[in-house]
């Protein structure tokens, strides 16, 4: 993973600074889909000179390079996912958790894109599906005991 991010950054003309690598590794090592503020909080003690603005700019660069996916779940903040491939998420309305859904919905999403093109003439460049509901813990009443 470390070699991949270092190589991708260098190929794109960016230096693979320890801060950039660390920001990516935070995302790559979790399924929690953290926001920029959470990434900053996790790294601030290790990199005291790291600013929140640098984290935002780095995440934007990673998104532009196709290394991460930005998720807008409608809660006023953006979350980030180190898996940039199209896939399905569930955003819990109770606890705010965003989880990956282990379902290969790529066929359905591609079919929807084709339908949009055939019936509206629109060209779909990317797709992302966020389902809204309740995670397993919240729907089972377990969230308050965590």
HUQUIUR-V507337 format. One record per backbone hydrogen bond with DSSP energy under -0.5 kcal/mol. CO is the residue of the C=O (numbers start at 1). NH is the residue of the N-H. If there is no record, write none. Layout:
# HUQUIUR-V507337
co:nh
CO:NH
CO:NH
This chain:
# HUQUIUR-V507337
co:nh
1:5
2:6
3:7
4:8
5:9
6:10
7:11
8:12
9:14
10:13
15:17
17:21
18:22
19:23
20:24
21:25
22:26
23:27
24:28
25:29
27:30
27:82
34:80
35:39
36:40
37:41
38:42
39:43
40:44
43:47
47:50
51:55
52:56
53:57
54:58
55:59
56:60
57:61
58:62
59:63
60:64
61:65
62:67
62:68
63:66
69:81
70:72
71:73
71:79
77:73
78:36
79:71
81:69
82:84
87:129
88:101
89:131
90:92
90:99
91:133
92:96
97:92
99:90
100:102
101:103
103:105
105:109
106:110
107:111
108:112
109:113
110:114
111:115
112:116
113:117
114:118
115:119
116:120
116:121
116:122
117:121
122:124
123:125
128:130
129:89
129:131
131:91
133:93
135:139
136:140
137:142
137:143
138:141
142:145
143:146
